[in-house]
Amino acid sequence: MNRQEKPLVIAIDGPAASGKSTVGKILAERLGFFYFDTGVMYRAATLAALNHLGSVDDELAVTRLAEKINIDVRPSSLEDGRVMDVLLDGRDVTWEIRTAEVEGNVSQVSAYAGVRKALTEQQRNIGRRGNMVMAGRDIGTVVFPDAAIKIYLDASPQERARRRLQEIQNRGQSASYEEILTAIVHRDEIDSSRVHAPLKAAADAFIINTDGKTVEQVVQECLQVIGSLSK
Ligand code: DC
């Protein structure tokens, strides 16, 4: 594949813990693309709301705030496990957006129509920089419906819960499989039943079920799709 012929944006959508980040990061590395995990936009808006408003319950106030803030992503400036820097109004919030408090409120914030509108605009501006693997829930359906390559990664809730548990254990922490599974099913429910940009595969997305597959197998399947669609 000639570099000039590479598409602007490769969209990778799918539910929580479907492997989007792991696979997206590897794909970006191999293609020389920037990896943009768009979940950070909703996390940063949630953090801003918690800091400025104390809660995320006032939809209008959260929306106004999302319209005002600037969220940007940049190649990582530190080697502390991050895949990119996340800046909220110029301040590095890469790790602050990963706290349990943000985690517990982000689904609610991402269901607000005005927030989605504001953050979709910011994602498009970032995506236009080009040569990006963009991972999220609505990249192929809403943010870049014209993306030449759309991949939707899926996996059963049980498989995703096992992966999350493994990730947590790898960090030396412990957690209950049942609790993780319940949280995943709950988040799927919120993400796919929300009125605005619900989680679903684009009609022209290539769907890959990752159950029982290794990361490398999924990466190879994606590269085949990218290769065949870029010709
Ligand atoms: O992928 P993540 O866990 O960082 O996503 C955080 C939240 O943001 C999750 O509730 C889904 C939502 N999200 C979204 O609605 N649209 C996106 N493009 C990315 C994430």
Residues whose N, C-alpha, C, O or C-beta is under 5 A from the ligand:
A	BS01	DC	T38 G39 V40 Y42 V106 S107 S110 G136 R137 D138
